[in-house]
Amino acid sequence: MSAMGREKRRGRRWRRRAATALMVLTCGVAWGRPSFDESSLRRLLAAHGFAPAETRAVISTLERAEAAGLPSSVLDSRVREGLARHAQPGDIRRVLDKRLGDLAAADGLARRASGRGIPVRDRQGSLTRLADSLAMGVAQEDVASLLPAAVGAKRDLDHVSRAAEVMGRLARQGSRAADTRDVLRSALAAGWTRGQMDGLVDVFGSARRLGVPPGKARQMLVDGIRNGKGLTGLSDEVQASAKAAGAPPVVASPRPGTSHSGPPKGKQGVSSPHGPRTPPRGAPPRPRPPAPRPHTPRGPVHGPPHR
């Protein structure tokens, strides 16, 4: 190989290394790995009575998060919230460990999304929302089931994380993931906005209050979204379905002290052991019976004898 060929080869190798280094730096800035203020946090922990070993345990958790590329600022904020509420050191450590595990699982979901071509823009915000949904009881595979719809609609990880967060809020209200997955997949595929997805929480709540079966509500919402209906149309359809099923109207509770019982029709004036009934308000007063006449003895009236 000539000297010129070797020089070209070294130049290509250098350019590849430079491109790799630039990509790492760019991802580090875009994904945001904020460093927490260790000295400030140490002082704050000491001021709240943390022992040196307890302080080291908290700092170690944040360092592990940063080493794994996870947003340590989220954990830092959680520590400060716990201190503001005067939480015990053991409780703060348990919350931190659980939060770190949720963030690690969210990072795994983000990597799966990136591997399918889903753009990752606001990594810290997306990871935080994904971790929130997992903390609310959503399974990782339920979140992963949203990825194909995001790929087909060219959505980014931010949209996936917001859909997962709505799934978590619905889970908190008692809706199973089996009854919400298809609805949120349809919303992602239809390009629904953040506000529209948030509104699904109210629609599901209305269906539950009106007694619409979960399976029927799921299919109704999926079909409505695919047919281009918005939140208002979906809400109207839920109410119409409940009305067609004969949902009983809401009846106001009687006021204390009132009674719905009364004399049967056609038998007014029936005596009561508690005395006469008071006529209803607005009814004309009953005529009073005539007063009895004074008794007049028959026969001649004898006056007093004359003396």
Secondary structure, DSSP 8 states (H G I E B T S, - for coil): --HHHHHHHHHHHHHHHHHHHHHHHHHHHHHT-----HHHHHHHHHHTT--HHHHHHHHHHHHHHHHTT--HHHHHHHHHHHHHTT--HHHHHHHHHHHHHHHHHHHHHHHHHHHTT----SHHHHHHHHHHHHHTT--HHHHHTTHHHHHHTT--HHHHHHHHHHHHHHHHTT--GGGTHHHHHHHHHTT--HHHHHHHHHHHHHHHHTT--HHHHHHHHHHHHHTT--HHHHHHHHHHHHHHTT---------TT-------TT-TT---TT------TT----------------S--------
